Amino acid sequence: MTTKILVHSLLIAAALVLGACSSVKTTVDTGALAARTFSFINTGSKPLPAYADAQTQVHVMLHEAITKNLAAKGVSRVPTDGDIIVAYLIIAGNNATTTSLNDYFGYGPDASDLVDKVHTEQTIKGGNRGYFEAGTLVIDILNPQTSKVLKRATVSSPILRNISAEARQSRIQGFVDQALTDLRIAK
């Protein structure tokens, strides 16, 4: 009997530890932010991989969309030392694999934890047995002094292939606007 209790206790402890690993928050909101300027996170210079052209275009479109959204809220982009820092993570997956573009997300465990969480939600809990491709955009607004996440928002959508650059930019702007719809700036 005591062996059974020990085994059950170990299984419960392992489940709690594994559950704690996947407890990354997909939504954070600390309230209205006092900001007039923002900068994108600086992760240092990285060598560009062979597939960088397509990624660079997506990053440029995301920078434009975020800049436009925040400008409409009265927050201007500056190259460095903004009142707030913007970081974002792009997670792309299908029914078999999930990966991320984290060039503008920074370092730390949140990126891999978010990828795991999205993969679990889309492939394991989603119940979709057919083939699919989906993308998730995670936008973090950070305190530049503490790196604390002040706002985290996510939006997911099916991935569309072979669309024009204008249509892609329009979709990206819509995703950014949807993700940041509840972002409040203190006046």
Residue pairs with C-beta under 8 A, 6 or more apart in sequence:
21 113
22 113
22 116
22 117
22 120
24 109
24 110
24 113
24 114
24 117
25 152
26 114
26 117
26 138
26 152
26 154
27 152
27 153
27 154
28 140
28 149
28 150
28 151
28 152
29 151
29 152
29 182
30 150
30 151
31 184
32 184
32 185
32 186
33 84
33 141
33 150
33 151
33 183
33 184
33 185
33 186
34 83
34 185
34 186
35 75
35 82
35 83
35 84
35 185
35 186
36 74
36 75
36 76
36 83
37 75
37 76
37 77
37 78
37 81
37 82
37 83
37 84
38 70
38 75
38 76
38 77
38 78
38 82
38 83
38 84
38 85
38 86
38 141
39 77
39 78
39 79
39 80
39 81
39 82
39 85
39 86
39 144
40 63
40 66
40 77
40 85
40 86
40 87
40 104
41 85
41 86
41 87
41 104
41 105
41 106
41 142
42 80
43 103
43 104
43 105
43 106
43 107
46 103
48 56
49 55
55 101
55 103
57 165
58 90
58 101
58 172
59 101
59 103
59 104
61 168
61 169
61 172
62 88
62 90
62 104
62 137
62 172
62 176
64 169
64 173
65 169
65 172
65 173
65 175
65 176
65 177
66 86
66 88
66 139
66 176
66 180
67 77
68 173
68 176
69 173
69 176
69 177
69 180
70 76
70 77
70 86
70 180
71 77
73 183
73 185
74 185
74 187
75 83
75 84
75 185
81 144
82 144
83 144
84 141
84 142
84 143
84 144
84 150
85 141
85 142
85 143
85 144
85 147
86 104
86 139
86 140
86 141
86 142
87 104
87 105
87 106
87 139
87 140
87 142
88 104
88 105
88 137
88 138
88 139
88 140
89 100
89 101
89 102
89 104
89 105
89 111
89 114
89 137
89 138
89 140
90 100
90 101
90 102
90 135
90 136
90 137
90 138
91 98
91 99
91 100
91 114
91 115
91 118
91 135
91 136
91 137
91 138
92 98
92 99
92 100
92 101
92 133
92 134
92 135
92 136
92 159
93 99
93 118
93 119
93 122
93 123
93 133
93 134
93 135
93 136
94 131
94 132
94 133
94 134
95 122
95 123
95 128
95 129
95 130
95 131
95 132
96 123
97 119
98 115
98 116
98 118
98 119
98 122
98 123
99 115
100 111
100 114
100 115
102 111
105 111
105 138
105 140
106 147
114 138
118 136
118 156
122 128
122 132
122 134
122 156
132 158
133 158
133 159
133 161
134 156
134 157
134 158
134 159
135 156
135 157
135 158
135 159
136 154
136 155
136 156
137 154
137 155
137 156
137 175
137 176
137 179
138 152
138 153
138 154
139 151
139 152
139 153
139 154
139 176
139 179
139 180
140 149
140 151
140 152
141 149
141 150
141 151
141 152
141 183
142 148
142 149
142 150
143 150
151 183
153 179
153 180
153 182
153 183
154 179
155 175
155 178
155 179
157 171
157 175
160 167
160 171
163 171
